[in-house]
Amino acid sequence: MIDFTLTMYRYLCGQLLSQGFTCFAMSQYFDDAQGQRLFLRHDVDRQPQTALEMAKIEKGIGIQSTYFFRVKSDGEITEVIIKQIAALGMEIGYHYECLDQAGGDMKRAMEIFERNLERLRKIYPVVSIAMHGNPLSRYDNKTLWDGSDFRKYGITVDAYLSLDFEKTYYFSDTGRNWNSREGKVYDKIEGREFSGIDGTKDLPEFIKKLNCDDICILTHPNRWSNNPVLWSYNFGYDLLGSTVKRLIKRKR
């Protein structure tokens, strides 16, 4: 099968369910559920319609996940898609990029966070957040919380800062691969390195060999498509992005 198609995504979910994993929303991370737990999260950077297609797949096979949506600098929110995904039983979170939007000004960044969270909560009762990692930016958005506590805003989980990565294995499709560091700038977990995953088809078997209870998987819906034209566009976009990341890494 061709990788990074919605067909492949359905295959991935089916394989993990057959291994005994149960899917949970990110906000349920601290619940006392027993057994093998799978936390599926999706960062909706672009092409929100594809996120809706993913949510329909998940609804069809009886699993729940969390979709993190950005709020653009002009306040634009993809409200219609958010409501449709929420209606399918999926959780909605805030994909924040406040330090980027504030040019590194911490005070202004916090003001942007508060304003955007309020905007999103008019659509959905958001309690989960995840930073947006822009490889072209020198700002790591999750450092917004250096010296501050997101819980005072009624947030229960930050998808990076709240997880115990000693117990939870984290896999991300950033860089169009599942290895821990390849093609990744901000979206990586220090001290948890692995390689040898050739593609999505190999990910379930890799996870099976880990024999662990908690897994978190991040996808970017704009990377996945069954449409040949859109798939080719996404492939070219990712190829260009990977080249730029390598150049940035050399300069840093």
Steps between C-alpha positions, in 0.01 A plus 500: 500500500609858433594676823325803647164427346175486694486132411835454674375698798199271533738203482716647778203551731364153429834336575538679831146413604571135419798516737266588784540876522206715603486857368459800725482877456799698627294645785461146637874450547479521879193277528543166675419284198673164500659306214676618186415863428535674164481879483445615142556869442486700179655843446285671238752734338337516157227328295239464779272310262743207517477512880126452463559198275731352764241557770240318291735202471547498877128529562441208264732268692389619842798698629548847644784744447592865553527762224708808577403809301697818445364852529655723237646841579188669362280286729376271224374161623369212287180495704285292266753215481561513877129458568474213254794316654367558851161366391674173411604465864857624468670734744611848387815663636693822444814481282676808635779695333490811715871570530532494122203733463640735766851505357640356823330754730391281793243743643333554162514126429305427817240758402466330161461162670224628727314669214521202264403251769190707571415505130531123470298440814207676340498202261619214723593466873877471441709342780792360293779693330802422281765735369551559128864448407603727215847381381561840338456678833762538772225487762396178670135570575476266798744722691199728542452304822845561643409656834126474441232232538246423228275332757387838631312535170306178557736302276554144623751372242777643286581232243874549551545629853250281684592157368735271688731396217673247723178299482341626179659433161450789258489468122461790257467519121693830496757484221284240323648218707448338842857493629565706811728772362511475120367822345387640835595834657267565796283189480731257679545359846848526647633175638253284310666415171421221257534427130445222249132567425488493120140618467153498651451133410790412732388717792250249654761224509757737650249593771413137562864417575515780758247318717392826665168624634482865391550630146449851363485546122500838328392550140464812290186443289635712214762227447239229430284468190349246262482764227803446267533870416476613861729219615763607245469862609543400866800282413668790321418737784653262754805440283562874479439535873750226583764670285444832679519328841835344414637841397372659821651221710841557341490871581397449865 
